[in-house]
Amino acid sequence: MILDRPLPPLETAIYWVEYVARHRGAPHMRTAAVNMPFYKYYLIDVIAFLLFIVSLFIYIVYFVSSFIFRRIFKKNEKN
């Protein structure tokens, strides 16, 4: 597959350089990530949301477990 090429690598590189020069930088071939804000590009908004969900889960587990432990030890003290 690698050896079955229509053009040698040097000619392929020359073709693409000439193509970009012909089309004034070929803006249609640029990635959309160039115009994205950095927080979307690096998924900071998604990471912040996931951290919030994990923190909320940890808080709920802590609250429920402390409530259960208080109930258990409170019953033992009355006896």
Distance bins in CASP14 RR format, pairs under 12 A and 6 or more apart:
PFRMAT RR
TARGET T0000
AUTHOR 0000-0000-0000
RMODE 2
METHOD distances of the structure
MODEL  1
2 9 0 0 0 0 0 1 0 0 0 0 0
3 9 0 0 0 0 0 1 0 0 0 0 0
5 11 0 0 0 0 1 0 0 0 0 0 0
5 12 1 0 0 1 0 0 0 0 0 0 0
6 12 0 0 0 0 1 0 0 0 0 0 0
6 15 0 0 0 0 0 1 0 0 0 0 0
7 13 0 0 0 0 1 0 0 0 0 0 0
7 14 0 0 0 0 1 0 0 0 0 0 0
7 15 1 0 0 1 0 0 0 0 0 0 0
7 16 0 0 0 0 0 1 0 0 0 0 0
8 14 0 0 0 0 1 0 0 0 0 0 0
8 15 0 0 0 0 0 1 0 0 0 0 0
9 15 0 0 0 0 0 1 0 0 0 0 0
9 16 0 0 0 0 0 1 0 0 0 0 0
10 16 0 0 0 0 0 1 0 0 0 0 0
10 17 0 0 0 0 0 1 0 0 0 0 0
11 17 0 0 0 0 0 1 0 0 0 0 0
11 18 0 0 0 0 0 1 0 0 0 0 0
12 18 0 0 0 0 0 1 0 0 0 0 0
12 19 0 0 0 0 0 1 0 0 0 0 0
13 19 0 0 0 0 0 1 0 0 0 0 0
13 20 0 0 0 0 0 1 0 0 0 0 0
14 20 0 0 0 0 0 1 0 0 0 0 0
14 21 0 0 0 0 0 1 0 0 0 0 0
15 21 0 0 0 0 0 1 0 0 0 0 0
15 22 0 0 0 0 0 1 0 0 0 0 0
16 22 0 0 0 0 0 1 0 0 0 0 0
16 23 0 0 0 0 0 1 0 0 0 0 0
16 25 0 0 0 0 0 1 0 0 0 0 0
16 26 0 0 0 0 1 0 0 0 0 0 0
16 29 0 0 0 0 1 0 0 0 0 0 0
17 23 0 0 0 0 0 1 0 0 0 0 0
17 25 0 0 0 0 0 1 0 0 0 0 0
17 26 0 0 0 0 0 1 0 0 0 0 0
18 25 0 0 0 0 0 1 0 0 0 0 0
18 26 0 0 0 0 0 1 0 0 0 0 0
19 25 0 0 0 0 1 0 0 0 0 0 0
19 26 1 0 0 1 0 0 0 0 0 0 0
19 28 0 0 0 0 0 1 0 0 0 0 0
19 29 0 0 0 0 1 0 0 0 0 0 0
20 26 1 0 1 0 0 0 0 0 0 0 0
20 27 0 0 0 0 0 1 0 0 0 0 0
20 28 0 0 0 0 0 1 0 0 0 0 0
20 29 1 0 0 1 0 0 0 0 0 0 0
20 30 0 0 0 0 0 1 0 0 0 0 0
22 29 0 0 0 0 0 1 0 0 0 0 0
23 29 0 0 0 0 1 0 0 0 0 0 0
23 30 0 0 0 0 0 1 0 0 0 0 0
24 30 0 0 0 0 0 1 0 0 0 0 0
27 34 0 0 0 0 1 0 0 0 0 0 0
27 35 0 0 0 0 0 1 0 0 0 0 0
30 36 0 0 0 0 0 1 0 0 0 0 0
31 41 0 0 0 0 0 1 0 0 0 0 0
32 40 0 0 0 0 0 1 0 0 0 0 0
32 41 0 0 0 0 1 0 0 0 0 0 0
33 40 0 0 0 0 1 0 0 0 0 0 0
33 41 1 0 1 0 0 0 0 0 0 0 0
33 42 0 0 0 0 0 1 0 0 0 0 0
33 43 0 0 0 0 0 1 0 0 0 0 0
34 41 0 0 0 0 1 0 0 0 0 0 0
35 41 0 0 0 0 1 0 0 0 0 0 0
36 42 0 0 0 0 1 0 0 0 0 0 0
36 43 0 0 0 0 0 1 0 0 0 0 0
36 44 0 0 0 0 0 1 0 0 0 0 0
36 45 0 0 0 0 0 1 0 0 0 0 0
37 43 0 0 0 0 0 1 0 0 0 0 0
37 44 0 0 0 0 1 0 0 0 0 0 0
37 45 0 0 0 0 1 0 0 0 0 0 0
38 44 1 0 0 1 0 0 0 0 0 0 0
38 45 0 0 0 0 0 1 0 0 0 0 0
39 45 1 0 1 0 0 0 0 0 0 0 0
39 46 0 0 0 0 1 0 0 0 0 0 0
39 47 0 0 0 0 1 0 0 0 0 0 0
39 48 0 0 0 0 1 0 0 0 0 0 0
39 49 0 0 0 0 0 1 0 0 0 0 0
40 46 0 0 0 0 1 0 0 0 0 0 0
40 47 0 0 0 0 0 1 0 0 0 0 0
40 48 0 0 0 0 0 1 0 0 0 0 0
42 48 0 0 0 0 0 1 0 0 0 0 0
43 49 0 0 0 0 1 0 0 0 0 0 0
43 50 0 0 0 0 1 0 0 0 0 0 0
43 51 0 0 0 0 0 1 0 0 0 0 0
44 50 0 0 0 0 0 1 0 0 0 0 0
44 51 0 0 0 0 0 1 0 0 0 0 0
45 51 0 0 0 0 0 1 0 0 0 0 0
45 52 0 0 0 0 0 1 0 0 0 0 0
46 52 0 0 0 0 0 1 0 0 0 0 0
46 53 0 0 0 0 0 1 0 0 0 0 0
47 53 0 0 0 0 0 1 0 0 0 0 0
47 54 0 0 0 0 0 1 0 0 0 0 0
48 54 0 0 0 0 0 1 0 0 0 0 0
48 55 0 0 0 0 0 1 0 0 0 0 0
49 55 0 0 0 0 0 1 0 0 0 0 0
49 56 0 0 0 0 0 1 0 0 0 0 0
50 56 0 0 0 0 0 1 0 0 0 0 0
50 57 0 0 0 0 0 1 0 0 0 0 0
51 57 0 0 0 0 0 1 0 0 0 0 0
51 58 0 0 0 0 0 1 0 0 0 0 0
52 58 0 0 0 0 0 1 0 0 0 0 0
52 59 0 0 0 0 0 1 0 0 0 0 0
53 59 0 0 0 0 0 1 0 0 0 0 0
53 60 0 0 0 0 0 1 0 0 0 0 0
54 60 0 0 0 0 0 1 0 0 0 0 0
54 61 0 0 0 0 0 1 0 0 0 0 0
55 61 0 0 0 0 0 1 0 0 0 0 0
55 62 0 0 0 0 0 1 0 0 0 0 0
56 62 0 0 0 0 0 1 0 0 0 0 0
56 63 0 0 0 0 0 1 0 0 0 0 0
57 63 0 0 0 0 0 1 0 0 0 0 0
57 64 0 0 0 0 0 1 0 0 0 0 0
58 64 0 0 0 0 0 1 0 0 0 0 0
58 65 0 0 0 0 0 1 0 0 0 0 0
59 65 0 0 0 0 0 1 0 0 0 0 0
59 66 0 0 0 0 0 1 0 0 0 0 0
60 66 0 0 0 0 0 1 0 0 0 0 0
60 67 0 0 0 0 0 1 0 0 0 0 0
61 67 0 0 0 0 0 1 0 0 0 0 0
61 68 0 0 0 0 0 1 0 0 0 0 0
62 68 0 0 0 0 0 1 0 0 0 0 0
62 69 0 0 0 0 0 1 0 0 0 0 0
63 69 0 0 0 0 0 1 0 0 0 0 0
63 70 0 0 0 0 0 1 0 0 0 0 0
64 70 0 0 0 0 0 1 0 0 0 0 0
64 71 0 0 0 0 0 1 0 0 0 0 0
65 71 0 0 0 0 0 1 0 0 0 0 0
65 72 0 0 0 0 0 1 0 0 0 0 0
66 72 0 0 0 0 0 1 0 0 0 0 0
66 73 0 0 0 0 0 1 0 0 0 0 0
66 74 0 0 0 0 0 1 0 0 0 0 0
67 73 0 0 0 0 0 1 0 0 0 0 0
67 74 0 0 0 0 0 1 0 0 0 0 0
68 74 0 0 0 0 0 1 0 0 0 0 0
68 75 0 0 0 0 0 1 0 0 0 0 0
69 75 0 0 0 0 0 1 0 0 0 0 0
69 76 0 0 0 0 0 1 0 0 0 0 0
70 76 0 0 0 0 0 1 0 0 0 0 0
70 77 0 0 0 0 0 1 0 0 0 0 0
71 77 0 0 0 0 0 1 0 0 0 0 0
71 78 0 0 0 0 0 1 0 0 0 0 0
72 78 0 0 0 0 0 1 0 0 0 0 0
72 79 0 0 0 0 0 1 0 0 0 0 0
73 79 0 0 0 0 0 1 0 0 0 0 0
END
